[in-house]
Amino acid sequence: MKKVLYIAYYWPPCGGIGVVRNLKFVKYFRNHGWEPIIYAPENASYPIIDASTEKDLPNGVEFLKTPIFEPYGLFNIAKGKKANEQVKDVFLVTEKKRSFIHDFGLWIRANFFIPDARSFWIKPSVNYLREYLKHHPVDAIISYGPPHSMHIIAKQLHKEFGIPWVSDWQDPWTEIDYFSKFNMTKLARNKHIRLEKEVVTQADALVMVSKNWCNDLEKLSGRNVDYIPFGYDESDFAGIQYKRGEHFTISHFGTFGTDRNPLNLWKALKELKTEIPTFEKHLRIHLAGMVDASVFQAIEQTGLKQQLRYDRQINKSELFGYLANSNVQLVLINTHEEGIKYNNKGRVPAKVFECIGSRQPVLVLGPKDGDVANIVADTETGTTCLYEDYTGIKKTISDWYTNWLNNIPSTSPKDIEQYSFNNLTKQMAQVLNRISK
């Protein structure tokens, strides 16, 4: 069996969506002729800790670890917090407004930690893996980013050993939305551009998670980019049955930023409460994860606070039961901001595939010609509305509520198996086979 060194930042006990792609590929690689060797940070500052993710690690998998220094402790101290407090999202604001210290921390992050806050791990990782590879050869390398420091580690090893290398991208680098939000010097910006160019031109294969972003990366690199999306794992839903509860539940699990705050949804729910006598007692809004303060404010201002259930964290072991028993699953695509170079049509939140795997209705708010809209339409798992389409949002919720009352399914999913992680791992193995002949 061929061996692949898998370089990534997110591994168990990390929780949330960041770990899922790496974990599921590693889980199924052996089915397709590849033995994974994991390289991970030993003491990472993961935003979420969830030990239940460890169950997907295959028996006997080799796990290489080295210590990592991350500057988030200094960021916390500057903000008057404990050094070991988890930093979840530097752009997400849980207070009512960002402080000067917060913005100064962002400036430091943008100009001194390139390509990202894990940059201090690059040199020690290369040194450690250089010695490992001298005595334990592998047939290929996968690097997964962001954080894009993982690609820099792989790039150096590829240069030194000539090992075939797949660079797997969850997000763009210099064309991601938050890149333009950094107050960056010209010197720092040019360094990002140079490093990105080196990665896209030197890797043996580039993989991207969405079709629109594949096209963007092909324009940037001048070469073919393989499309392998996120997916769902059928085994995560094993033994879970849909039970019609007493609430009509609208759910969103994961980061919920101000750029995805669906004001017209909250307005529609407020109106439906007054128009349909039973709607108020049945409605539940279930949010979990990192939620911007502006979202809570909007919910309160529209009189929906009594219908809100909020969990700071839901472990993976519990998540799939909640998904299977949600009646409307929200998938929210970042709204486009003027002056920012960002293709939000390519944004495909990984959670959309877990929603699809649950076979419960998905309401997408975002561009109707975006990748998520096409995926949901092709699998007949939901519908897409623009954020400004108040009428369409309200009608969708009203129709699905009526169906719920009458025990009628709102969707009829089809062809979702193409997004199973076992199938997607087969596709990644085919890329590895192609470059390692």
C-alpha positions in Angstrom: 0.0 0.0 0.0 1.3 3.4 -0.9 2.0 6.0 1.9 0.9 9.6 2.0 2.2 12.2 4.4 -0.8 14.4 5.4 0.2 17.8 6.6 -2.6 19.8 8.2 -3.3 21.9 11.2 -6.7 20.6 12.2 -6.8 17.1 13.7 -8.6 15.6 16.7 -9.3 16.7 19.4 -10.2 19.7 17.3 -13.9 20.2 16.9 -16.1 22.1 14.5 -16.0 21.9 10.7 -12.2 22.5 10.2 -11.2 19.0 11.1 -13.8 17.1 9.1 -12.2 16.9 5.6 -8.8 15.8 6.9 -10.4 13.3 9.3 -12.7 11.7 6.7 -10.1 11.4 4.0 -7.8 9.6 6.5 -10.7 7.4 7.6 -11.3 6.1 4.1 -7.8 6.3 2.4 -7.1 2.6 3.1 -10.2 1.6 1.1 -8.5 3.1 -1.9 -4.9 1.9 -1.6 -3.2 4.6 0.5 -1.9 4.5 4.1 -2.0 8.0 5.7 0.7 9.3 8.0 -0.7 12.3 9.9 1.5 15.3 10.8 -0.1 17.5 13.4 0.7 20.3 16.0 1.1 18.9 19.5 -0.4 21.8 21.5 -2.6 23.7 19.0 -4.9 26.6 20.0 -8.0 25.0 18.5 -11.1 27.2 18.6 -13.2 24.2 19.6 -12.2 21.0 21.5 -14.3 17.9 20.8 -12.8 14.5 21.8 -15.6 12.7 20.0 -13.9 13.4 16.7 -11.2 10.9 17.6 -13.5 7.9 16.8 -13.0 8.4 13.1 -9.2 7.9 13.3 -8.3 4.5 11.7 -6.7 1.9 14.0 -3.0 2.0 14.1 -2.6 5.2 12.0 0.8 6.8 12.4 0.5 10.2 14.1 3.5 12.5 14.0 3.4 15.6 16.3 5.6 18.5 17.1 5.1 21.5 19.4 3.7 24.7 17.8 4.0 28.3 19.0 1.0 30.5 18.2 0.8 34.2 19.1 -2.9 34.1 20.2 -1.8 34.1 23.9 -0.3 37.5 23.4 -3.4 38.6 21.6 -5.5 37.6 24.6 -3.2 39.2 27.1 -3.4 42.5 25.2 -7.2 42.3 25.4 -7.1 41.6 29.1 -8.0 37.9 28.8 -6.3 34.8 29.9 -3.3 33.7 27.7 -4.8 30.2 27.2 -8.3 31.4 26.3 -9.3 30.1 22.9 -9.3 32.5 20.0 -12.2 31.5 17.8 -12.4 34.1 15.0 -10.4 37.3 15.0 -13.0 39.1 12.9 -16.0 37.9 14.9 -17.2 40.4 17.6 -19.0 39.1 20.6 -18.9 42.5 22.3 -21.0 45.4 20.9 -18.0 47.0 19.1 -14.4 46.2 18.4 -11.7 47.8 20.6 -8.5 49.5 19.5 -6.5 46.6 21.0 -8.5 44.2 18.8 -7.8 46.2 15.7 -4.1 46.6 16.6 -3.9 42.8 17.0 -5.3 42.3 13.5 -2.7 44.7 12.1 0.1 42.8 13.8 -1.3 39.5 12.5 -1.5 40.9 9.0 2.0 42.3 8.7 4.2 40.1 10.9 2.7 36.6 10.7 2.9 35.6 7.1 1.1 33.7 5.6 -0.8 33.2 8.9 -0.4 32.8 12.7 1.0 29.3 12.3 4.1 30.6 10.4 6.3 29.9 13.4 5.6 26.2 12.9 7.1 26.1 9.3 10.8 25.9 10.1 10.6 23.4 13.0 8.2 21.2 10.9 10.5 21.2 7.9 13.4 20.2 10.1 11.5 17.5 11.9 10.0 16.0 8.7 13.3 16.2 6.8 14.8 13.8 9.3 11.7 11.6 9.4 11.6 11.3 5.6 15.3 10.3 5.4 14.4 7.1 7.2 10.7 6.7 6.4 10.1 7.4 2.7 6.6 8.2 1.4 5.0 8.1 -2.0 3.2 11.5 -1.8 2.4 14.5 0.4 -0.9 16.3 0.9 -1.0 19.8 2.5 -4.3 21.2 3.5 -5.0 24.9 4.0 -5.8 27.4 5.3 -3.8 27.8 7.3 -1.6 28.2 4.2 1.6 27.7 6.3 0.8 24.0 5.7 1.5 24.5 2.0 4.8 26.2 2.7 5.9 23.2 4.8 5.0 20.8 2.0 6.6 23.1 -0.7 9.9 22.9 1.1 9.8 19.1 1.5 8.7 18.7 -2.1 11.7 20.9 -3.2 14.2 18.9 -1.1 13.0 15.4 -1.7 11.1 15.6 -5.0 8.1 13.8 -3.4 4.8 14.3 -5.4 2.7 16.9 -3.7 -1.0 17.7 -3.7 -2.0 21.2 -2.4 -5.6 21.0 -1.1 -7.4 24.3 -0.6 -10.5 24.9 1.5 -10.4 28.6 0.8 -8.6 31.0 -1.6 -5.5 32.8 -0.3 -5.2 36.4 -1.5 -8.7 36.3 -3.0 -10.6 35.4 0.2 -12.9 38.1 1.6 -11.0 38.8 4.8 -7.7 39.3 3.0 -8.8 42.8 1.9 -9.9 43.6 5.5 -6.4 43.3 6.8 -4.6 46.7 7.1 -1.6 45.3 5.3 1.6 47.1 4.2 2.6 46.8 0.5 5.6 44.7 1.6 3.4 42.2 3.5 0.9 42.0 0.7 3.6 41.3 -1.9 5.0 38.5 0.3 1.6 36.8 0.4 1.3 37.1 -3.4 4.8 35.7 -3.9 4.3 32.7 -1.5 0.9 32.0 -3.1 2.4 32.0 -6.6 5.2 29.6 -5.5 2.6 27.1 -4.1 0.3 27.1 -7.1 3.1 26.8 -9.6 5.3 24.2 -7.8 2.6 21.7 -6.5 2.1 18.6 -8.7 -1.7 18.9 -8.2 -4.0 21.6 -6.9 -7.4 20.7 -5.4 -10.2 23.1 -4.6 -13.5 22.6 -2.8 -15.8 24.5 -5.1 -16.2 24.9 -8.9 -16.2 28.7 -8.9 -13.0 28.8 -6.9 -11.5 26.1 -9.1 -12.0 28.5 -12.0 -10.4 31.4 -10.0 -7.4 29.3 -9.0 -7.0 28.1 -12.6 -6.8 31.7 -13.7 -4.3 32.5 -11.0 -2.1 29.4 -11.6 -2.5 29.0 -15.3 -3.1 25.3 -14.9 -5.8 22.7 -14.2 -7.3 22.5 -10.7 -9.1 19.3 -9.5 -12.5 19.9 -8.0 -13.2 17.7 -4.8 -15.8 19.2 -2.6 -16.6 18.7 1.1 -19.0 15.9 1.8 -20.9 13.9 4.4 -20.3 10.5 6.1 -23.3 8.2 6.0 -22.0 6.5 9.1 -22.5 9.7 11.1 -26.3 9.3 10.7 -26.4 5.6 11.5 -29.2 4.8 13.9 -30.6 8.3 13.9 -34.3 8.5 13.1 -36.4 11.6 12.3 -38.9 12.3 15.0 -41.6 14.9 14.6 -41.2 17.0 17.7 -43.4 19.7 19.2 -41.3 22.5 17.6 -40.9 23.6 14.0 -37.1 24.1 14.3 -35.0 26.4 12.2 -31.3 25.7 12.8 -27.9 27.1 12.1 -24.8 25.4 13.6 -21.4 27.0 13.1 -19.9 30.5 12.8 -22.6 33.2 12.3 -21.0 36.5 11.4 -22.6 39.9 10.8 -22.0 39.5 7.0 -24.5 36.7 7.1 -27.1 38.2 9.4 -30.5 37.4 7.6 -32.5 40.4 8.6 -35.3 39.6 6.2 -35.6 36.1 7.7 -36.1 37.5 11.2 -38.6 40.0 9.7 -40.5 37.2 8.0 -40.6 35.1 11.1 -42.0 38.1 13.1 -44.7 38.5 10.5 -45.6 34.8 10.4 -46.1 34.9 14.2 -48.8 37.5 13.8 -50.4 35.9 10.7 -50.5 32.2 11.7 -52.1 31.6 15.1 -50.1 28.5 15.9 -46.7 29.6 14.5 -45.4 31.4 17.6 -45.9 28.3 19.9 -44.3 26.0 17.4 -41.4 28.1 16.2 -37.9 27.4 17.6 -34.7 29.0 16.3 -31.7 26.8 17.3 -28.3 28.4 17.0 -25.0 26.9 18.1 -21.4 28.0 17.7 -19.7 31.4 17.4 -22.4 34.0 16.8 -21.8 37.7 16.3 -23.5 40.1 18.7 -25.3 41.8 15.8 -27.3 38.5 15.2 -28.5 38.3 18.7 -29.4 42.0 18.6 -31.5 41.5 15.4 -33.3 38.5 16.9 -34.2 40.5 20.0 -35.3 43.5 18.1 -37.7 41.4 16.0 -39.3 39.9 19.1 -37.9 36.4 18.6 -35.9 36.0 21.7 -38.4 33.7 23.3 -38.1 31.3 20.4 -34.3 31.2 20.5 -32.3 28.3 21.8 -28.5 28.9 21.8 -25.8 26.4 22.6 -22.2 27.7 22.7 -21.0 24.3 21.4 -22.5 21.1 20.1 -20.2 18.1 19.9 -20.1 16.0 16.7 -21.6 13.1 18.6 -24.7 15.1 19.1 -24.8 17.3 16.0 -26.2 14.8 13.6 -29.3 14.1 15.7 -30.1 17.8 15.8 -29.6 18.0 12.0 -31.8 15.0 11.3 -34.6 16.6 13.4 -34.3 20.2 12.1 -37.2 21.4 9.8 -35.3 24.2 8.2 -31.5 24.1 8.0 -30.0 27.5 7.3 -26.9 27.8 5.0 -25.8 31.4 4.8 -23.3 32.6 2.2 -21.2 35.7 3.0 -22.8 38.8 1.4 -20.6 40.6 -1.2 -19.0 43.8 0.1 -18.2 46.7 -2.2 -14.5 47.2 -2.9 -13.5 43.7 -1.8 -12.2 41.2 -4.3 -14.1 38.1 -3.4 -16.1 35.5 -5.3 -18.9 34.6 -2.9 -20.4 32.3 -5.6 -17.7 29.8 -4.7 -18.3 29.9 -1.0 -19.5 26.4 -0.1 -19.8 26.0 3.7 -18.8 22.4 4.6 -21.9 22.2 6.7 -24.1 22.2 3.6 -23.1 18.6 2.9 -23.9 17.5 6.5 -27.3 19.1 6.0 -27.8 17.3 2.7 -26.7 14.0 4.4 -29.4 14.5 7.0 -32.1 14.6 4.2 -33.9 17.5 5.9 -34.8 20.8 4.0 -32.1 23.3 3.4 -32.7 27.0 3.0 -29.8 28.8 1.4 -29.5 32.6 1.5 -27.0 33.8 -1.1 -26.4 34.1 -4.8 -28.8 32.0 -6.9 -26.1 31.2 -9.4 -23.6 30.2 -6.7 -22.1 26.7 -6.2 -24.3 26.0 -3.1 -27.5 27.0 -4.9 -26.5 24.6 -7.7 -25.7 21.7 -5.3 -29.0 22.1 -3.4 -31.0 22.4 -6.7 -29.3 19.3 -8.3 -29.9 17.2 -5.2 -33.4 18.6 -4.6 -32.6 19.1 -1.0 -33.9 22.7 -0.6 -34.2 26.1 -2.1 -32.1 29.3 -2.5 -33.3 32.9 -1.9 -31.4 36.2 -2.1 -31.0 38.0 1.2 -33.1 40.8 0.0 -35.9 38.5 -1.2 -38.3 38.9 1.8 -41.3 37.5 -0.1 -39.5 34.4 -1.2 -38.0 33.7 2.3 -41.4 34.2 3.9 -43.2 31.9 1.4 -40.6 29.2 1.8 -40.9 29.2 5.6 -44.7 29.3 5.4 -44.9 26.5 2.9 -42.5 24.3 4.9 -44.3 25.0 8.1 -47.6 23.9 6.5 -46.0 20.7 5.3 -44.6 20.1 8.8 -48.1 20.5 10.3 -49.5 18.0 7.8 -46.5 15.5 8.0 -45.7 16.1 4.4 -42.0 16.1 3.3 -40.8 19.5 1.9 -38.0 17.9 -0.2 -37.2 14.7 -1.9 -33.4 14.3 -1.9 -31.7 12.5 -4.9 -28.2 11.6 -6.0 -26.7 12.7 -2.7 -24.3 9.7 -2.6 -21.9 11.6 -4.9 -21.0 13.7 -1.9 -20.3 10.8 0.4 -16.8 11.0 1.9 -15.9 7.5 0.8 -16.6 8.5 -2.8 -14.7 11.8 -2.4 -11.7 10.0 -0.8 -11.6 7.8 -3.9 -11.3 10.9 -6.0 -8.4 12.2 -3.9 -6.7 8.8 -4.2 -7.1 9.0 -8.0 -5.2 12.4 -7.9 -2.5 10.8 -5.7 -2.2 7.9 -8.1 -1.9 10.2 -11.1 1.0 12.2 -9.7 2.9 9.4 -8.1 3.2 7.0 -11.0 
